Amino acid sequence: MTLHAHLGARLGDLDLTVALDAPAGAVTAVLGPNGAGKTTLLRCIAGSLAIDTGEITLGDTVLDRPPDRFVPQEDRRVGIVHQDYLLFPHLTALDNVAFGPRSRGRSRRAAREIAAGLLDRVGVAAHAHRKPGALSGGQAQRVALARALATDPAALLLDEPLAALDAGTR
């Protein structure tokens, strides 16, 4: 699905105006200096921040169009990996990844099967029963990526996706 984001958002001193079209199946990078609004843009698309003007669409679905349309984050088919991962510290890697499918109605067993497959795919299956505090930065980042993929998102947003990974893993 194509992602269209033509928006304006104001947060404190940041006045963000963006026009972005990301075609289905493409990798689109947003580059800019620190403080330019890259993370804010991703949070607007993901639904953790509402926009002030414009529109965000994913395929034919309007996700945000002030003043009358705002789809909550949990109802968007958007996966996001934040630069600080935001893993639940009290859950194992397996249960962090299983959280999304569970919240969307999958049984505990089915969600854990999805999670185990994704942890294997990103190379951290051996750490499935460890909590985030016991993982290296690169391992935690891969768990966060698996968690973002676990709900089969139509769009995947990565904020500083390679920051904690060593050169070989990148």
DSSP file (Angstrom, degrees, kcal/mol; ACC not computed):
  #  RESIDUE AA STRUCTURE BP1 BP2  ACC     N-H-->O    O-->H-N    N-H-->O    O-->H-N    TCO  KAPPA ALPHA  PHI   PSI    X-CA   Y-CA   Z-CA
    1    1 A M              0   0    0      0, 0.0     2,-0.3     0, 0.0    24,-0.2   0.000 360.0 360.0 360.0 138.1    0.0    0.0    0.0
    2    2 A T        -     0   0    0     22,-0.1    57,-3.2    21,-0.1     2,-0.5  -0.575 360.0-144.1 -77.7 138.2    1.2    3.4   -0.8
    3    3 A L  E     -AB  22  58A   0     19,-2.6    19,-3.2    -2,-0.3     2,-0.4  -0.909  16.1-173.6-104.2 126.6    1.8    5.8    2.1
    4    4 A H  E     +AB  21  57A   0     53,-2.6    53,-2.8    -2,-0.5     2,-0.4  -0.985   5.7 176.0-119.2 128.9    1.0    9.5    1.6
    5    5 A A  E     +AB  20  56A   0     15,-3.1    15,-2.8    -2,-0.4     2,-0.5  -0.916  10.3 161.2-135.3 108.6    1.8   12.1    4.2
    6    6 A H  E     +AB  19  55A   0     49,-2.7    49,-3.0    -2,-0.4     2,-0.3  -0.929  35.0 141.5-124.9 102.2    1.1   15.7    3.5
    7    7 A L  E     -AB  18  54A   0     11,-2.4    11,-2.4    -2,-0.5     2,-0.4  -0.891  46.6-148.0-146.7 164.5    1.0   17.4    6.9
    8    8 A G  E     +AB  17  53A   0     45,-2.2    44,-2.6    -2,-0.3    45,-2.0  -0.997  23.4 171.9-133.5 136.3    1.8   20.1    9.2
    9    9 A A  E     -A   16   0A   0      7,-2.4     7,-3.1    -2,-0.4     2,-0.5  -0.997  16.8-156.9-144.6 140.8    2.4   19.7   12.9
   10   10 A R  E     +A   15   0A   0     -2,-0.3     2,-0.4     5,-0.2     5,-0.2  -0.979  16.0 169.1-122.2 122.8    3.6   22.0   15.6
   11   11 A L  E >   -A   14   0A   0      3,-2.5     3,-2.5    -2,-0.5     2,-0.2  -0.931  64.5 -57.7-132.8 108.0    5.3   20.7   18.7
   12   12 A G  T 3  S-     0   0    0     -2,-0.4    -1,-0.0     1,-0.3     0, 0.0  -0.406 123.9 -12.0  58.9-123.5    6.9   23.3   21.0
   13   13 A D  T 3  S+     0   0    0     -2,-0.2     2,-0.5    -3,-0.1    -1,-0.3   0.538 116.3  99.7 -84.7  -7.8    9.5   25.2   18.8
   14   14 A L  E <   -A   11   0A   0     -3,-2.5    -3,-2.5     2,-0.0     2,-0.6  -0.709  48.1-175.4 -87.4 122.8    9.2   22.6   16.0
   15   15 A D  E     -A   10   0A   0     -2,-0.5     2,-0.5    -5,-0.2    -5,-0.2  -0.925  15.1-167.2-115.4 101.9    7.0   23.6   13.1
   16   16 A L  E     +A    9   0A   0     -7,-3.1    -7,-2.4    -2,-0.6     2,-0.4  -0.797  15.9 174.1-101.4 125.7    7.0   20.6   10.7
   17   17 A T  E     +A    8   0A   0     -2,-0.5     2,-0.4    -9,-0.2    -9,-0.2  -0.990  15.3 170.1-128.0 122.4    5.7   20.7    7.2
   18   18 A V  E     -A    7   0A   0    -11,-2.4   -11,-2.4    -2,-0.4     2,-0.4  -0.986  26.9-169.5-138.7 141.2    6.2   17.6    5.1
   19   19 A A  E     +A    6   0A   0     -2,-0.4     2,-0.4   -13,-0.2   -13,-0.2  -0.972  27.3 165.5-125.5 115.0    5.0   16.2    1.8
   20   20 A L  E     -A    5   0A   0    -15,-2.8   -15,-3.1    -2,-0.4     2,-0.4  -0.996  20.3-176.9-137.2 130.8    6.0   12.5    1.5
   21   21 A D  E     -A    4   0A   0     -2,-0.4   -17,-0.2   -17,-0.2    -2,-0.0  -0.981   6.3-174.9-126.0 118.1    4.8    9.8   -0.9
   22   22 A A  E     -A    3   0A   0    -19,-3.2   -19,-2.6    -2,-0.4     3,-0.1  -0.928  20.1-139.7-115.5 106.5    6.2    6.3   -0.2
   23   23 A P    >   -     0   0    0      0, 0.0     3,-1.9     0, 0.0   -21,-0.1  -0.258  32.7 -88.1 -65.4 150.5    5.2    3.8   -2.9
   24   24 A A  T 3  S+     0   0    0      1,-0.3   -22,-0.1     3,-0.0     3,-0.1  -0.312 113.0  14.5 -56.2 135.4    4.2    0.2   -2.0
   25   25 A G  T 3  S+     0   0    0      1,-0.3    -1,-0.3   -24,-0.2     2,-0.2   0.401 103.0 116.5  80.4  -2.4    7.2   -2.1   -1.8
   26   26 A A    <   -     0   0    0     -3,-1.9     2,-0.6    -4,-0.0    -1,-0.3  -0.621  64.0-129.7 -98.1 156.7    9.7    0.7   -1.8
   27   27 A V        -     0   0    0     -2,-0.2     2,-0.5    -3,-0.1    -3,-0.0  -0.934  27.6-171.0-101.3 123.0   12.2    1.8    0.8
   28   28 A T        -     0   0    0     -2,-0.6     2,-0.4    -6,-0.1    -6,-0.1  -0.970   4.7-158.1-118.7 126.3   11.9    5.5    1.5
   29   29 A A        -     0   0    0     -2,-0.5     2,-0.6     2,-0.0    -2,-0.0  -0.842   6.1-155.1-106.1 140.2   14.5    7.2    3.6
   30   30 A V        -     0   0    0     -2,-0.4     2,-0.3     2,-0.0    -2,-0.0  -0.966  21.5-174.0-111.9 117.0   14.0   10.5    5.4
   31   31 A L        +     0   0    0     -2,-0.6    -2,-0.0     5,-0.0     0, 0.0  -0.834  19.5 119.6-114.8 148.9   17.3   12.3    6.0
   32   32 A G        -     0   0    0     -2,-0.3     3,-0.1     5,-0.0     5,-0.1  -0.908  56.8 -71.6 171.3 167.4   18.1   15.4    7.9
   33   33 A P    >   -     0   0    0      0, 0.0     3,-1.8     0, 0.0     5,-0.3  -0.192  67.2 -72.4 -70.9 166.5   20.0   16.9   10.8
   34   34 A N  T 3  S+     0   0    0      1,-0.3     0, 0.0     2,-0.1     0, 0.0  -0.336 122.4  22.7 -55.8 136.8   19.2   16.3   14.5
   35   35 A G  T 3  S+     0   0    0     -3,-0.1    -1,-0.3     1,-0.0     0, 0.0   0.497  84.9 118.7  84.4   3.4   16.1   18.2   15.5
   36   36 A A  S <  S-     0   0    0     -3,-1.8    -2,-0.1   -22,-0.1    -5,-0.0   0.694  89.2-101.5 -77.4 -18.1   14.8   18.4   11.9
   37   37 A G  S  > S+     0   0    0     -4,-0.2     4,-2.6    -5,-0.1     5,-0.2   0.581  78.3 133.3 111.5  12.6   11.6   16.5   12.8
   38   38 A K  H  > S+     0   0    0     -5,-0.3     4,-2.1     2,-0.2     5,-0.2   0.942  80.4  42.8 -61.2 -48.8   12.3   13.0   11.4
   39   39 A T  H  > S+     0   0    0      1,-0.2     4,-2.4     2,-0.2    -1,-0.2   0.892 113.0  53.6 -65.3 -39.2   11.1   11.2   14.6
   40   40 A T  H  > S+     0   0    0      2,-0.2     4,-2.1     1,-0.2    -1,-0.2   0.913 107.3  51.7 -61.0 -42.8    8.1   13.6   14.9
   41   41 A L  H  X S+     0   0    0     -4,-2.6     4,-2.4     1,-0.2    -2,-0.2   0.937 110.5  47.9 -58.6 -47.6    7.1   12.7   11.3
   42   42 A L  H  X S+     0   0    0     -4,-2.1     4,-2.7     1,-0.2    -1,-0.2   0.890 110.6  51.7 -63.0 -38.8    7.3    8.9   12.1
   43   43 A R  H  X>S+     0   0    0     -4,-2.4     5,-1.9     2,-0.2     4,-1.4   0.860 109.0  50.9 -66.9 -34.6    5.2    9.4   15.2
   44   44 A C  H  <5S+     0   0    0     -4,-2.1    -2,-0.2     4,-0.2    -1,-0.2   0.935 112.7  45.5 -65.5 -45.8    2.6   11.3   13.3
   45   45 A I  H  <5S+     0   0    0     -4,-2.4    -2,-0.2     1,-0.2    -1,-0.2   0.905 113.4  49.9 -64.0 -41.2    2.4    8.5   10.7
   46   46 A A  H  <5S-     0   0    0     -4,-2.7    -1,-0.2    -5,-0.2    30,-0.2   0.766 115.6-116.4 -69.9 -25.2    2.3    5.8   13.4
   47   47 A G  T  <5S+     0   0    0     -4,-1.4    26,-0.6     2,-0.3    -3,-0.2   0.554  85.3 113.7 101.6   9.0   -0.5    7.7   15.2
   48   48 A S  S   <S+     0   0    0     -5,-1.9     2,-0.4    -6,-0.2    -4,-0.2   0.611  84.3  37.9 -86.6 -10.8    1.2    8.5   18.5
   49   49 A L  S    S-     0   0    0     -6,-1.4    -2,-0.3    -8,-0.1     2,-0.2  -0.999  82.1-135.7-134.3 136.8    1.0   12.2   17.5
   50   50 A A        -     0   0    0     -2,-0.4     2,-0.2    -3,-0.1    -5,-0.1  -0.624  21.8-124.3 -87.4 149.8   -1.9   13.9   15.7
   51   51 A I        -     0   0    0     -2,-0.2   -42,-0.2    -7,-0.1     3,-0.1  -0.543   3.6-145.9 -89.0 160.1   -1.2   16.4   12.9
   52   52 A D  S    S+     0   0    0    -44,-2.6     2,-0.3     1,-0.3   -43,-0.2   0.800  80.0   8.3 -92.6 -35.5   -2.5   19.9   12.9
   53   53 A T  E    S+B    8   0A   0    -45,-2.0   -45,-2.2    12,-0.0    -1,-0.3  -0.953 102.7  27.1-142.2 159.4   -3.1   20.2    9.1
   54   54 A G  E    S-B    7   0A   0     -2,-0.3     2,-0.3   -47,-0.2   -47,-0.3  -0.594  75.9 -78.2  96.4-150.4   -3.1   18.0    6.0
   55   55 A E  E     -B    6   0A   0    -49,-3.0   -49,-2.7    -2,-0.2     2,-0.4  -0.989  18.6-156.3-159.5 143.7   -3.7   14.3    5.6
   56   56 A I  E     +BC   5  64A   0      8,-2.2     7,-3.0    -2,-0.3     8,-1.5  -0.997  22.8 177.3-123.9 125.3   -2.0   10.9    6.1
   57   57 A T  E     -BC   4  62A   0    -53,-2.8   -53,-2.6    -2,-0.4     2,-0.5  -0.952  21.4-162.5-128.3 149.8   -3.3    8.0    4.1
   58   58 A L  E >  S-BC   3  61A   0      3,-2.5     3,-1.9    -2,-0.3     2,-0.3  -0.953  75.1 -43.9-128.5 109.2   -2.2    4.4    3.8
   59   59 A G  T 3  S-     0   0    0    -57,-3.2   -55,-0.1    -2,-0.5    -2,-0.0  -0.564 125.0 -25.0  64.8-127.9   -3.6    2.9    0.7
   60   60 A D  T 3  S+     0   0    0     -2,-0.3     2,-0.5    -3,-0.1    -1,-0.3   0.370 117.1 102.8 -94.8   3.4   -7.3    4.0    0.5
   61   61 A T  E <   -C   58   0A   0     -3,-1.9    -3,-2.5     2,-0.0     2,-0.6  -0.779  64.9-143.0 -96.6 123.9   -7.5    4.5    4.3
   62   62 A V  E     +C   57   0A   0     -2,-0.5    -5,-0.3    -5,-0.2     3,-0.2  -0.749  20.4 178.5 -81.3 118.9   -7.3    8.0    5.8
   63   63 A L  E     +     0   0A   0     -7,-3.0     8,-3.2    -2,-0.6     2,-0.3   0.795  68.2   8.4 -91.2 -33.0   -5.4    7.7    9.0
   64   64 A D  E     +CD  56  70A   0     -8,-1.5    -8,-2.2     6,-0.2    -1,-0.3  -0.939  59.5 150.9-154.4 125.2   -5.4   11.4   10.0
   65   65 A R  E >>  - D   0  69A   0      4,-3.0     4,-1.6    -2,-0.3     3,-0.8  -0.686  48.5-103.4-154.5  95.3   -7.2   14.4    8.6
   66   66 A P  T 34 S+     0   0    0      0, 0.0   -12,-0.2     0, 0.0   -14,-0.1  -0.295  88.7  16.9 -62.4 147.3   -8.0   17.2   11.1
   67   67 A P  T 34 S+     0   0    0      0, 0.0     3,-0.1     0, 0.0   -14,-0.0  -0.995 133.0  20.7 -99.8  -0.3  -10.4   18.1   12.5
   68   68 A D  T <4 S+     0   0    0     -3,-0.8     2,-0.5     1,-0.1    -4,-0.0   0.483 107.1  63.3-113.2  -1.4  -12.6   15.1   12.0
   69   69 A R  E  <  +D   65   0A   0     -4,-1.6    -4,-3.0     2,-0.0     2,-0.3  -0.964  44.6 146.5-133.1 120.4  -10.5   12.0   11.3
   70   70 A F  E     -D   64   0A   0     -2,-0.5    -6,-0.2    -6,-0.2    -7,-0.1  -0.858  27.2-156.9-150.0 113.7   -7.9   10.3   13.5
   71   71 A V        -     0   0    0     -8,-3.2     5,-0.1    -2,-0.3    -2,-0.0  -0.805  30.3-118.8 -89.2 123.1   -7.3    6.6   13.6
   72   72 A P    >   -     0   0    0      0, 0.0     3,-1.8     0, 0.0     4,-0.4  -0.211  24.2-109.1 -61.2 154.1   -5.7    5.6   16.9
   73   73 A Q  G >  S+     0   0    0    -26,-0.6     3,-1.6     1,-0.3     5,-0.3   0.865 116.9  56.1 -51.7 -44.2   -2.2    4.0   16.7
   74   74 A E  G 3  S+     0   0    0      1,-0.3    -1,-0.3   -27,-0.1   -27,-0.1   0.669 106.9  51.0 -68.8 -14.8   -3.5    0.5   17.7
   75   75 A D  G <  S+     0   0    0     -3,-1.8     2,-0.3   -28,-0.1    -1,-0.3   0.387  91.1  94.4-101.7   2.6   -5.9    0.5   14.8
   76   76 A R  S <  S-     0   0    0     -3,-1.6     2,-1.3    -4,-0.4   -30,-0.0  -0.709  76.5-131.6 -92.3 145.6   -3.3    1.5   12.1
   77   77 A R  S    S+     0   0    0     -2,-0.3    77,-2.0    76,-0.1    78,-1.4  -0.390  70.4 120.0 -89.4  57.2   -1.6   -1.2   10.1
   78   78 A V  E     -e  155   0B   0     -2,-1.3     2,-0.4    -5,-0.3    78,-0.2  -0.987  48.4-159.5-127.2 126.9    1.7    0.5   10.8
   79   79 A G  E     -e  156   0B   0     76,-2.9    78,-3.3    -2,-0.4     2,-0.4  -0.841  13.9-170.5-101.3 144.1    4.7   -1.1   12.6
   80   80 A I  E     -e  157   0B   0     -2,-0.4     2,-0.6    76,-0.2    78,-0.2  -0.999  19.7-160.9-138.8 138.0    7.3    1.1   14.1
   81   81 A V  E     -e  158   0B   0     76,-2.4    78,-2.7    -2,-0.4     5,-0.1  -0.961  24.1-149.7-113.6 109.8   10.7    0.5   15.7
   82   82 A H    >   -     0   0    0     -2,-0.6     3,-1.8     3,-0.3    62,-0.1  -0.386  24.4-113.9 -76.3 156.5   11.6    3.5   17.8
   83   83 A Q  T 3  S+     0   0    0      1,-0.3    -1,-0.1    -2,-0.1    58,-0.0   0.725 121.6  44.3 -65.4 -20.1   15.2    4.5   18.3
   84   84 A D  T 3  S-     0   0    0      1,-0.0     2,-2.6    57,-0.0     3,-0.4   0.197 104.6-134.9-107.8  15.5   14.9    3.6   22.0
   85   85 A Y    <   -     0   0    0     -3,-1.8    -3,-0.3     1,-0.2    -2,-0.1  -0.144  13.8-140.1  67.4 -42.0   13.1    0.3   21.2
   86   86 A L        +     0   0    0     -2,-2.6    -1,-0.2     1,-0.2     2,-0.2   0.861  35.0 173.2  55.0  40.8   10.4    0.7   23.9
   87   87 A L        -     0   0    0     -3,-0.4    -1,-0.2     1,-0.1     6,-0.1  -0.507  42.4-105.3 -74.1 148.2   10.4   -3.0   24.8
   88   88 A F    >   -     0   0    0     -2,-0.2     3,-1.4     1,-0.2    -1,-0.1  -0.668  28.6-152.2 -75.2 116.3    8.3   -4.0   27.8
   89   89 A P  T 3  S+     0   0    0      0, 0.0    44,-0.3     0, 0.0    -1,-0.2   0.735  90.2  54.1 -67.1 -22.7   11.0   -4.6   30.5
   90   90 A H  T 3  S+     0   0    0     41,-0.1     2,-0.3    42,-0.1    -2,-0.1   0.524  98.9  76.1 -89.6  -5.4    8.9   -7.1   32.5
   91   91 A L  S <  S-     0   0    0     -3,-1.4    38,-0.0     1,-0.1    39,-0.0  -0.781  82.0-116.1-106.3 149.9    8.2   -9.4   29.4
   92   92 A T     >  -     0   0    0     -2,-0.3     4,-2.4    39,-0.2    39,-0.2  -0.247  37.0-101.7 -69.0 167.9   10.6  -11.8   27.8
   93   93 A A  H  > S+     0   0    0     37,-2.2     4,-2.1    34,-0.5     5,-0.2   0.918 125.0  52.8 -56.9 -43.7   11.7  -11.2   24.2
   94   94 A L  H  > S+     0   0    0     34,-2.8     4,-2.1     1,-0.2    -1,-0.2   0.927 111.7  43.9 -59.4 -46.9    9.2  -13.8   23.1
   95   95 A D  H  > S+     0   0    0     33,-0.3     4,-0.9     2,-0.2    -1,-0.2   0.790 108.4  58.4 -74.1 -26.7    6.3  -12.2   24.9
   96   96 A N  H  < S+     0   0    0     -4,-2.4     4,-0.5     2,-0.2     3,-0.4   0.932 112.3  40.9 -61.5 -45.0    7.3   -8.7   23.7
   97   97 A V  H >< S+     0   0    0     -4,-2.1     3,-0.5     1,-0.2    -2,-0.2   0.858 113.4  53.4 -72.3 -35.1    7.0   -9.9   20.1
   98   98 A A  H 3X S+     0   0    0     -4,-2.1     4,-2.3    -5,-0.2    -1,-0.2   0.652  88.3  84.6 -73.1 -14.8    3.8  -11.9   20.9
   99   99 A F  H 3X S+     0   0    0     -4,-0.9     4,-2.6    -3,-0.4    -1,-0.2   0.911  87.3  50.0 -56.6 -47.7    2.2   -8.8   22.4
  100  100 A G  H <> S+     0   0    0     -3,-0.5     4,-1.0    -4,-0.5    -1,-0.2   0.951 112.6  44.0 -59.6 -54.2    0.9   -7.4   19.1
  101  101 A P  H  4>S+     0   0    0      0, 0.0     5,-2.5     0, 0.0     3,-0.5   0.888 114.2  52.0 -59.4 -37.3   -0.7  -10.6   17.8
  102  102 A R  H ><5S+     0   0    0     -4,-2.3     3,-1.8     1,-0.2    -2,-0.2   0.912 107.2  52.1 -63.1 -42.2   -2.3  -11.1   21.3
  103  103 A S  H 3<5S+     0   0    0     -4,-2.6    -1,-0.2     1,-0.3    -3,-0.1   0.671 107.1  55.0 -70.1 -14.6   -3.7   -7.6   21.3
  104  104 A R  T 3<5S-     0   0    0     -4,-1.0    -1,-0.3    -3,-0.5    -2,-0.2   0.169 130.0 -90.8-103.8  16.5   -5.3   -8.3   17.9
  105  105 A G  T < 5S+     0   0    0     -3,-1.8    -3,-0.2     1,-0.3    -2,-0.1   0.431  76.6 141.9  98.8  -1.0   -7.1  -11.4   19.2
  106  106 A R      < -     0   0    0     -5,-2.5    -1,-0.3    -6,-0.2    -2,-0.0  -0.425  56.4-105.3 -72.0 150.6   -4.6  -14.3   18.5
  107  107 A S     >  -     0   0    0      1,-0.1     4,-2.8    -2,-0.1     5,-0.2  -0.277  30.9-108.8 -67.1 161.6   -4.5  -17.1   21.1
  108  108 A R  H  > S+     0   0    0      1,-0.2     4,-2.3     2,-0.2     5,-0.2   0.916 120.5  48.6 -59.2 -42.9   -1.4  -17.1   23.4
  109  109 A R  H  > S+     0   0    0      2,-0.2     4,-2.0     1,-0.2    -1,-0.2   0.937 112.8  45.9 -64.3 -47.6   -0.1  -20.2   21.6
  110  110 A A  H  > S+     0   0    0      1,-0.2     4,-2.2     2,-0.2    -2,-0.2   0.909 113.1  50.5 -63.0 -41.9   -0.6  -18.8   18.1
  111  111 A A  H  X S+     0   0    0     -4,-2.8     4,-2.5     1,-0.2    -1,-0.2   0.897 110.6  49.1 -63.6 -40.5    1.0  -15.4   19.1
  112  112 A R  H  X S+     0   0    0     -4,-2.3     4,-2.8    -5,-0.2    -1,-0.2   0.843 108.6  53.4 -69.8 -32.3    4.0  -17.2   20.6
  113  113 A E  H  X S+     0   0    0     -4,-2.0     4,-2.1     2,-0.2    -2,-0.2   0.920 110.9  46.3 -65.9 -43.0    4.4  -19.3   17.4
  114  114 A I  H  X S+     0   0    0     -4,-2.2     4,-2.2     2,-0.2    -2,-0.2   0.942 114.4  48.8 -60.6 -47.3    4.5  -16.1   15.3
  115  115 A A  H  X S+     0   0    0     -4,-2.5     4,-2.8     1,-0.2     5,-0.2   0.913 109.3  51.1 -61.3 -45.2    6.9  -14.5   17.8
  116  116 A A  H  X S+     0   0    0     -4,-2.8     4,-2.0     1,-0.2    -1,-0.2   0.905 110.4  50.2 -61.4 -41.1    9.2  -17.5   17.8
  117  117 A G  H  X S+     0   0    0     -4,-2.1     4,-2.1     1,-0.2    -1,-0.2   0.904 112.6  45.9 -63.5 -41.6    9.4  -17.6   14.0
  118  118 A L  H  X S+     0   0    0     -4,-2.2     4,-2.1     2,-0.2    -2,-0.2   0.887 109.9  53.1 -71.0 -38.6   10.2  -13.9   13.8
  119  119 A L  H  <>S+     0   0    0     -4,-2.8     5,-2.8     1,-0.2     6,-0.6   0.897 111.4  47.9 -61.8 -38.3   12.8  -14.1   16.6
  120  120 A D  H ><5S+     0   0    0     -4,-2.0     3,-1.2     4,-0.2    -2,-0.2   0.920 109.0  54.0 -64.7 -43.6   14.5  -16.9   14.6
  121  121 A R  H 3<5S+     0   0    0     -4,-2.1    -2,-0.2     1,-0.3    -1,-0.2   0.850 111.5  43.9 -61.1 -36.5   14.2  -14.8   11.4
  122  122 A V  T 3<5S-     0   0    0     -4,-2.1    -1,-0.3    -5,-0.1    -2,-0.2   0.391 119.0-109.6 -93.7   4.7   16.0  -11.8   12.9
  123  123 A G  T < 5S+     0   0    0     -3,-1.2    -3,-0.2    -4,-0.3    -2,-0.1   0.720  92.2  98.4  84.2  23.1   18.7  -14.1   14.6
  124  124 A V    > < +     0   0    0     -5,-2.8     3,-1.9    -6,-0.2    -4,-0.2   0.087  34.4 119.7-127.9  25.2   17.8  -13.9   18.3
  125  125 A A  G >  S+     0   0    0     -6,-0.6     3,-1.7     1,-0.3     4,-0.2   0.841  71.9  63.7 -58.6 -33.4   15.8  -17.0   18.8
  126  126 A A  G 3  S+     0   0    0      1,-0.3    -1,-0.3    -7,-0.2     3,-0.2   0.669 103.6  49.1 -65.6 -14.7   18.4  -18.2   21.4
  127  127 A H  G X  S+     0   0    0     -3,-1.9     3,-2.0     1,-0.2   -34,-0.5   0.166  73.3 118.0-108.7  16.5   17.4  -15.2   23.5
  128  128 A A  T <  S+     0   0    0     -3,-1.7   -34,-2.8     1,-0.3   -33,-0.3   0.794  77.8  45.5 -56.6 -32.7   13.6  -15.7   23.4
  129  129 A H  T 3  S+     0   0    0     -3,-0.2     2,-0.3    -4,-0.2    -1,-0.3   0.280  92.5 100.3 -99.7  11.7   13.3  -16.2   27.2
  130  130 A R  S <  S-     0   0    0     -3,-2.0   -37,-2.2     2,-0.0   -36,-0.2  -0.708  71.0-125.2 -93.8 148.7   15.5  -13.2   28.2
  131  131 A K    >   -     0   0    0     -2,-0.3     3,-2.4   -39,-0.2     4,-0.2  -0.552  32.6-101.4 -86.8 158.6   14.1   -9.9   29.3
  132  132 A P  G >  S+     0   0    0      0, 0.0     3,-1.8     0, 0.0     8,-0.1   0.807 119.1  62.4 -52.3 -35.2   15.2   -6.7   27.6
  133  133 A G  G 3  S+     0   0    0    -44,-0.3     7,-0.0     1,-0.3    -3,-0.0   0.707 102.3  52.0 -64.8 -18.9   17.6   -5.8   30.3
  134  134 A A  G <  S+     0   0    0     -3,-2.4     2,-0.3     2,-0.1    -1,-0.3   0.319  95.9  89.6 -98.5   6.6   19.6   -8.9   29.7
  135  135 A L  S <  S-     0   0    0     -3,-1.8     2,-0.1    -4,-0.2    -4,-0.0  -0.744  77.6-118.0-103.4 150.4   19.9   -8.2   25.9
  136  136 A S     >  -     0   0    0     -2,-0.3     4,-2.7     1,-0.1     5,-0.2  -0.319  38.3-100.9 -72.0 168.7   22.7   -6.3   24.1
  137  137 A G  H  > S+     0   0    0      1,-0.2     4,-2.1     2,-0.2    27,-0.2   0.907 124.4  48.0 -59.3 -43.1   21.6   -3.1   22.2
  138  138 A G  H  > S+     0   0    0     26,-0.3     4,-1.9     2,-0.2    -1,-0.2   0.883 111.9  49.3 -66.4 -38.7   21.7   -5.0   18.9
  139  139 A Q  H  > S+     0   0    0      2,-0.2     4,-2.2     1,-0.2    -2,-0.2   0.924 111.3  49.4 -65.6 -44.0   19.7   -7.9   20.3
  140  140 A A  H  X S+     0   0    0     -4,-2.7     4,-2.4     1,-0.2    -2,-0.2   0.887 109.3  52.8 -62.0 -38.9   17.1   -5.5   21.7
  141  141 A Q  H  X S+     0   0    0     -4,-2.1     4,-2.0    -5,-0.2    -1,-0.2   0.894 109.0  48.8 -65.1 -39.0   16.8   -3.7   18.4
  142  142 A R  H  X S+     0   0    0     -4,-1.9     4,-2.4     2,-0.2    -1,-0.2   0.860 109.9  51.8 -70.0 -34.5   16.2   -7.0   16.6
  143  143 A V  H  X S+     0   0    0     -4,-2.2     4,-2.6     2,-0.2    -2,-0.2   0.923 109.5  50.5 -63.9 -43.1   13.5   -8.0   19.1
  144  144 A A  H  X S+     0   0    0     -4,-2.4     4,-2.1     2,-0.2    -2,-0.2   0.886 110.2  50.0 -62.0 -38.7   11.9   -4.6   18.5
  145  145 A L  H  X S+     0   0    0     -4,-2.0     4,-1.8     2,-0.2    -2,-0.2   0.928 110.5  49.1 -64.8 -45.1   12.0   -5.2   14.8
  146  146 A A  H  X S+     0   0    0     -4,-2.4     4,-1.2     1,-0.2    -2,-0.2   0.907 110.3  51.7 -60.4 -41.2   10.4   -8.6   15.2
  147  147 A R  H  < S+     0   0    0     -4,-2.6     3,-0.4     1,-0.2     4,-0.4   0.905 108.3  51.1 -62.5 -40.8    7.7   -7.0   17.4
  148  148 A A  H  < S+     0   0    0     -4,-2.1     3,-0.5     1,-0.2    -1,-0.2   0.838 113.5  45.4 -65.6 -31.8    7.0   -4.4   14.7
  149  149 A L  H >< S+     0   0    0     -4,-1.8     3,-2.0     1,-0.2    -1,-0.2   0.660  91.1  85.4 -82.7 -16.6    6.6   -7.2   12.1
  150  150 A A  T 3< S+     0   0    0     -4,-1.2    -1,-0.2    -3,-0.4    -2,-0.1   0.691  88.0  50.3 -65.3 -21.1    4.5   -9.5   14.3
  151  151 A T  T 3  S-     0   0    0     -3,-0.5    -1,-0.3    -4,-0.4    -2,-0.1   0.273 111.1-117.5 -99.8  12.0    1.2   -7.8   13.3
  152  152 A D    <   -     0   0    0     -3,-2.0    -2,-0.1     1,-0.1    -3,-0.1   0.963  41.0-155.2  53.5  61.2    1.9   -8.0    9.6
  153  153 A P        -     0   0    0      0, 0.0   -75,-0.2     0, 0.0     3,-0.1  -0.270  22.6-141.5 -70.2 152.9    1.9   -4.2    9.0
  154  154 A A  S    S+     0   0    0    -77,-2.0     2,-0.3     1,-0.2   -76,-0.2   0.721  94.4  27.2 -80.2 -24.0    1.2   -2.6    5.7
  155  155 A A  E    S-e   78   0B   0    -78,-1.4   -76,-2.9  -131,-0.1     2,-0.5  -0.998  71.1-155.5-138.7 140.6    3.9    0.0    6.4
  156  156 A L  E     -e   79   0B   0     -2,-0.3     2,-0.5   -78,-0.2   -76,-0.2  -0.975   8.0-163.0-120.2 122.6    7.0   -0.4    8.6
  157  157 A L  E     -e   80   0B   0    -78,-3.3   -76,-2.4    -2,-0.5     2,-0.5  -0.904   3.4-168.4-108.1 129.7    8.7    2.7   10.1
  158  158 A L  E     -e   81   0B   0     -2,-0.5     2,-0.7   -78,-0.2   -76,-0.2  -0.968   6.2-161.4-122.5 117.8   12.2    2.5   11.4
  159  159 A D  S    S-     0   0    0    -78,-2.7    -2,-0.0    -2,-0.5  -120,-0.0  -0.877  83.4 -20.8-101.4 110.2   13.7    5.3   13.5
  160  160 A E  S >  S-     0   0    0     -2,-0.7     3,-1.3     1,-0.1     4,-0.3   0.960  83.4-179.8  55.5  56.2   17.5    5.1   13.5
  161  161 A P  T 3  S+     0   0    0      0, 0.0     3,-0.1     0, 0.0    -1,-0.1   0.678  71.3  39.1 -66.7 -20.1   17.2    1.4   12.5
  162  162 A L  T >  S+     0   0    0      1,-0.1     3,-1.1     2,-0.1     8,-0.1   0.378  82.0 106.0-109.9   4.6   20.9    0.6   12.3
  163  163 A A  T <  S+     0   0    0     -3,-1.3    -1,-0.1     1,-0.3   -25,-0.1   0.852  88.0  33.2 -57.9 -41.7   22.2    2.6   15.3
  164  164 A A  T 3  S+     0   0    0     -4,-0.3     2,-0.3   -27,-0.2   -26,-0.3   0.389  98.4 100.1 -98.8   4.3   22.8   -0.3   17.7
  165  165 A L  S <  S-     0   0    0     -3,-1.1     2,-0.0   -28,-0.1    -3,-0.0  -0.694  70.8-123.3 -95.8 142.5   23.8   -2.9   15.2
  166  166 A D     >  -     0   0    0     -2,-0.3     4,-2.2     1,-0.1     3,-0.3  -0.319  36.3 -98.9 -73.7 166.4   27.4   -3.9   14.4
  167  167 A A  T  4 S+     0   0    0      1,-0.2    -1,-0.1     2,-0.2    -2,-0.0   0.857 121.4  52.2 -57.6 -40.8   28.7   -3.6   10.9
  168  168 A G  T  4 S+     0   0    0      1,-0.2    -1,-0.2     2,-0.2    -3,-0.0   0.884 111.0  46.6 -64.4 -39.9   28.2   -7.3   10.1
  169  169 A T  T  4        0   0    0     -3,-0.3    -1,-0.2     1,-0.3    -2,-0.2   0.866 360.0 360.0 -70.8 -37.3   24.6   -7.3   11.2
  170  170 A R     <        0   0    0     -4,-2.2    -1,-0.3    -8,-0.1    -2,-0.2   0.530 360.0 360.0 -56.3 360.0   23.8   -4.1    9.3
